[in-house]
Amino acid sequence: MGISLRIKEIAVFLLCIFLLSGCGALQDKEAVLSDVEVQETEVEEITEETDEVDDIILKEQEVDKEDDIISEVLETDIEENNPEEFDDKRTSEAFIPDDTDNEELEPEELLDAFLSGEIPAYYDYREETTIMYDQLPHDENDWERYSVGERIDLDNDSEVELIVSGPYGGKYLDARDGKVYVLAEGEGTTGLLSYANYDNATWIVHSDILHWGRELHWLTRYDGEGKIVDTFKFGAEYWDSPDDQYDENSKFTYRDEEISMSEYEELYKEIFGE
């Protein structure tokens, strides 16, 4: 009996040691799992911060790319250099059609002839590229449809030009020298076409106002012969704004010079009105 009792005591002792070892391993496992969860949380936070930085970089790369596209597409309408030093292609290399059948027609008669499909409108810088009004989309259910707009003086020559309403602001047509020319047209979401009366002149405007972090405008003034006589950039940039709105810390530009927010808002009213 004494030996049997002793064996039982030893067995109980070993069982206790085994159980205590298991509890320690379980605690170690729980500690390891806790450390893993903490590390996973830290990795997620770092990943989120990295994604935010990547988003900012992508936005900056996007606008840089779009600025390059604007500069390329509007190279004849937007020139950042001093206009006096600008070798304007409109006077040196502009395409001049050979036909002279309509030289005696008045500007508004030429515009009427274009709308009736009798004559084309020429692009100054696309060699012999032309458009015919009746070949443009006109279906009222088509988003890209064109329609006849108002006639006003857009190039400061005291003669009216024709606005053909359409995508991204449509097209502005100028009649001169017996021909109709495309003076300007909408260039997509980064080059929406409009016009403004500012500083005793009419300016043709291309705007980038539909994208995050900026509202930019390029204003161009013409002389009546299709030649650019002045141009400048005007706008606000606010890439880090959480609500896509500018504030005192945003960057404001007028004629390549940085200005304050109050100066920007005052100029905006002068150029575009309330």
KALIN-V951289 format. One record per helix or strand of 3 or more residues. SS is the DSSP state (2 for helix, 1 for strand). FROM is the first residue (numbers start at 1). LEN is the number of residues. If there is no record, write none. Layout:
# KALIN-V951289
SS	FROM	LEN
SS	FROM	LEN
This chain:
# KALIN-V951289
2	2	72
2	83	3
2	89	4
2	107	9
2	133	3
1	147	6
1	161	5
2	167	3
1	171	6
1	179	7
1	192	7
1	201	8
1	214	9
1	228	10
1	251	4
1	257	3
2	261	12
